[in-house]
């Protein structure tokens, strides 16, 4: 196999150039058996290359902070998809673009094309700070106290390639809302920021440690008000604590929400406060001029035009068009069914945007797009262009706009077909409940498994993929959940699991839930308040007949889009990392971290140097512990266990926790960084000598698993 060679990289910035060169060389080494498969998997995940359900191809994920794109970047993505993939862009619920059916050998060339268009895939997957999401209306939201966009971008830039978040126990997901209405769903994120102004000072309400997935948790409030120049130091200190105390061996327990549950908010914040002494910046003012460029904003002088479909246009104006806080302009949301855009469709869409809107386009967590600075006289022209591209659908972010992850279409973790069900339910709403096309009291979200990429636990009515055994056969099923999402007043809800139902019966589930709400809810009662009032048992009794499989038809053993019996084919997901089984390779990692620390010292990046050196200590100690079959599931555990088991062999490094944890006792001055690196270099050198003196021993560990 040959790797698609990027053309000359001299015109790219140095970090991108280094990333592309490294990716190319690592692919080369892996394909020639010079690198362990699981080790390489851990690496490629942090470069956006994720295993797909289909053998021999990959999903490639970009990292697009707060979903900001320009029309030219959309065109670049369309060109990339046509050249290297199946010609389709998929908009995710985290304001990213995913490409499917990518050959591993093409990924360096894709990276180059992204870099040339001002985008990246660095840390789009893996145990990193993932994409930072934000309300798609940030900057134009009439309810916002100030534009959070520059703060999101500054945080993205600060943590990109930052050594403190390259090898954490699990991923970290931050979100920024534009207002108290929490349209960014901050309450289920690891970090959530809601803008506030107090006595003329800008700041944020901060929530911490939320999450969806199999065990959903609402993020508690860490600060009612944190000054804006403190949010990046707070994030850095918290990441350091998570890196040191977070679970690593048990993947399902390795998220920040579980560390918060174990320690409690008060203790976690105490550790964060203690860590603040060592972060690179005690304050980090953010330049608000780093906002997306608008390009040429069209003048409001378009000639009159008749909409191609007056009825749809009237609904579209009601559901997809919002007056901006900048008077005289409109934000226009584009509903993209299943989040899928074809390449040529995307290029034509980019042309419409250039003609009728600004260059500041935002992807949304509803898998759509939001255009900004559209003049009122341009609206019928824009609608007609969108209608011709099959993108003029009304009902953005209403009951008719159903969110769904790719499910079994491409995801190795998919249990059932979420996209086929979403299409069925969108048709049901449109045909049987047309009044709901313009209503947003109930939102429906679907995930193909329990992991929550479709955000089903944040839906008023949600579903996640499952199965039911009926005799000797297995029927595809959906777990029904009720009562999640964000209320109009900003309250966040996590849905309650109700009952498991064969997936072919889900349309009837939706009919029954709609009818029940319309019949029994009080006037103006929000759906989640109704769900709380009725209680979980009420909904179980309502849907219990549909969960009864005593009489089940042959067709109900078919998943949506299938004409044969359901086959449960669950692969191994790659949402976190993987395992590595050679102690020598781990020690090589420690050596590389020492080298990285040395380079940081040369570049006077003192904080980076200190953290690279810290990682070298931890990695080398872990290697020797694994060589003696000792488990290593947290950094703090490694420090204590190494002291207990190797104290007599490394007396110069004792007490080992005190030696290493000097990192959180003082700032990263040039003097400390130089001395700390020297200690790490000496320690790693001795661990390598110790290992070489032992007999060769292969250890199956969990170093890269979490």
Buried (B, 14 or more C-beta within 10 A) or exposed (E): EEBBEBEEBEEBEEEBBEBBEEBBEBBBEBBEEEBBEBBBBBBBBBBBBBBBBEEEBBBBBBBBBBBBBBBBBBBBBBBBBBBBBBBBBBBBBBBBBBBBBBBBBBBBBBBBBBBBBEBBBBBBBBBBBBBBBBBBBBBBBBEBBBBBBBBBBBBBBBBBBBBBBBBBBBBBBBBBBBBBBBBBBBBBBBBBBBBBEEEEEBBBBBBBBBBBBEBBBBBBEBBEBBBBBBBBBBBBBBBBBBBBBBBBBEBEBBBBBBBBBEBEBEEBBEBBEBBBEBBBBEEBEBEBEEBBEBBEBBEEEBEEBEBBBEEBBEBBBEBBBBEBBBEEBBBBBBBBBBBBBBBEBBBBBBBBBBBBBBBBBBBBBBBBBBBBBBBEBBBBBBBBBBBEBEBBBBBBBBBBBBBBBBBBBBBBBBBBBBBBBBBBBBEBBBEEBEEBBBBBBBBBBBBBBBBBBBBBBBBBBBBBBBBBEBEEBBBBBBBBBBBBBBBEEBBBBBBBBBBBBBBBBBBBBBEBBBEBBEEEBEEEBBBBBBBBEBEBEBBBEBBEEBBEBEEBEEEBBBBBEBEEEBEBEBEEBBBBBBBBBBBBBBBBBBBBBBEBBBEBBEEEBBBBBBBBBBBBBBBBBBBBBBBEEBEBBBBBBBBBBBBEBBEEEBEEBBEBBEBBBBBBEEBBEEEBBBEBBEBBBEBBBBBBEBBEEEEEEEBEBBBBBB
